[in-house]
Amino acid sequence: MPFNWIEYLALAQHLKNQNSNDFSQEAALRCAVSRAYYAAFCYARNYARDYQSSKPSYNTDDHPRIREHFRRVGNLGVASDLDLLRQWRNQCDYGDNISNISLMSYGAIAAAQKILESLR
């Protein structure tokens, strides 16, 4: 059975609310942003494949191609939200310093939810 990418959004929500002695809140929030992106990206990729004849390659090339696909079919909201989520995910996965990580995690989860709702 294929993985349900929406579970990553549930994980992101869980991580956003975590308080632990094993890791910092910043680490949890960075992971939450990353998982929110992948929940939305993979759901959108599969939606485009299943309902809009997109042919993903299942590698890093898909990240810009999926955003471009949604621009091309006129779903600018999904394209724009995926673009913002990707920028935030890159900051969280590669940046040493992130300001307003708490706010970013809330925004990432909200943007991912918006994408999922618009494609259901």
Contacts in CASP RR format, 6 or more apart in sequence:
PFRMAT RR
TARGET T0000
AUTHOR 0000-0000-0000
METHOD contacts of the structure
MODEL  1
MPFNWIEYLALAQHLKNQNSNDFSQEAALRCAVSRAYYAAFCYARNYARD
YQSSKPSYNTDDHPRIREHFRRVGNLGVASDLDLLRQWRNQCDYGDNISN
ISLMSYGAIAAAQKILESLR
5 38 0 8 1.000
5 39 0 8 1.000
5 42 0 8 1.000
5 43 0 8 1.000
5 46 0 8 1.000
6 39 0 8 1.000
6 43 0 8 1.000
6 116 0 8 1.000
7 39 0 8 1.000
8 35 0 8 1.000
8 36 0 8 1.000
8 38 0 8 1.000
8 39 0 8 1.000
8 42 0 8 1.000
9 35 0 8 1.000
9 36 0 8 1.000
9 39 0 8 1.000
9 40 0 8 1.000
9 109 0 8 1.000
9 112 0 8 1.000
9 113 0 8 1.000
9 116 0 8 1.000
11 32 0 8 1.000
11 35 0 8 1.000
12 31 0 8 1.000
12 32 0 8 1.000
12 33 0 8 1.000
12 35 0 8 1.000
12 36 0 8 1.000
12 39 0 8 1.000
12 105 0 8 1.000
12 108 0 8 1.000
12 109 0 8 1.000
12 112 0 8 1.000
13 32 0 8 1.000
13 109 0 8 1.000
15 28 0 8 1.000
15 29 0 8 1.000
15 31 0 8 1.000
15 32 0 8 1.000
15 35 0 8 1.000
16 28 0 8 1.000
16 29 0 8 1.000
16 32 0 8 1.000
16 105 0 8 1.000
16 106 0 8 1.000
16 109 0 8 1.000
18 25 0 8 1.000
18 28 0 8 1.000
19 25 0 8 1.000
20 28 0 8 1.000
26 98 0 8 1.000
26 101 0 8 1.000
29 92 0 8 1.000
29 101 0 8 1.000
29 102 0 8 1.000
29 104 0 8 1.000
29 105 0 8 1.000
30 92 0 8 1.000
30 93 0 8 1.000
30 98 0 8 1.000
30 101 0 8 1.000
31 92 0 8 1.000
32 105 0 8 1.000
32 108 0 8 1.000
32 109 0 8 1.000
33 85 0 8 1.000
33 88 0 8 1.000
33 89 0 8 1.000
33 91 0 8 1.000
33 92 0 8 1.000
33 101 0 8 1.000
33 104 0 8 1.000
33 105 0 8 1.000
33 108 0 8 1.000
34 89 0 8 1.000
34 92 0 8 1.000
34 93 0 8 1.000
36 85 0 8 1.000
36 105 0 8 1.000
36 108 0 8 1.000
36 109 0 8 1.000
36 111 0 8 1.000
36 112 0 8 1.000
37 85 0 8 1.000
37 86 0 8 1.000
37 88 0 8 1.000
37 89 0 8 1.000
37 108 0 8 1.000
37 112 0 8 1.000
38 89 0 8 1.000
39 112 0 8 1.000
39 116 0 8 1.000
40 81 0 8 1.000
40 82 0 8 1.000
40 85 0 8 1.000
40 111 0 8 1.000
40 112 0 8 1.000
40 115 0 8 1.000
40 116 0 8 1.000
41 63 0 8 1.000
41 66 0 8 1.000
41 82 0 8 1.000
41 85 0 8 1.000
41 86 0 8 1.000
43 115 0 8 1.000
43 116 0 8 1.000
43 119 0 8 1.000
44 66 0 8 1.000
44 70 0 8 1.000
44 78 0 8 1.000
44 82 0 8 1.000
44 115 0 8 1.000
44 119 0 8 1.000
45 54 0 8 1.000
45 56 0 8 1.000
45 62 0 8 1.000
45 66 0 8 1.000
47 119 0 8 1.000
48 54 0 8 1.000
48 56 0 8 1.000
48 66 0 8 1.000
48 69 0 8 1.000
48 70 0 8 1.000
49 55 0 8 1.000
49 56 0 8 1.000
52 69 0 8 1.000
52 73 0 8 1.000
54 66 0 8 1.000
54 69 0 8 1.000
56 62 0 8 1.000
56 65 0 8 1.000
56 66 0 8 1.000
57 65 0 8 1.000
63 86 0 8 1.000
66 82 0 8 1.000
67 79 0 8 1.000
67 82 0 8 1.000
67 83 0 8 1.000
67 86 0 8 1.000
68 79 0 8 1.000
70 76 0 8 1.000
70 77 0 8 1.000
70 78 0 8 1.000
70 79 0 8 1.000
70 82 0 8 1.000
71 79 0 8 1.000
75 118 0 8 1.000
77 118 0 8 1.000
78 115 0 8 1.000
78 118 0 8 1.000
78 119 0 8 1.000
81 111 0 8 1.000
81 112 0 8 1.000
81 114 0 8 1.000
81 115 0 8 1.000
82 115 0 8 1.000
84 111 0 8 1.000
85 108 0 8 1.000
85 111 0 8 1.000
85 112 0 8 1.000
85 115 0 8 1.000
88 104 0 8 1.000
88 108 0 8 1.000
89 108 0 8 1.000
91 98 0 8 1.000
91 104 0 8 1.000
92 98 0 8 1.000
92 101 0 8 1.000
92 104 0 8 1.000
98 104 0 8 1.000
END
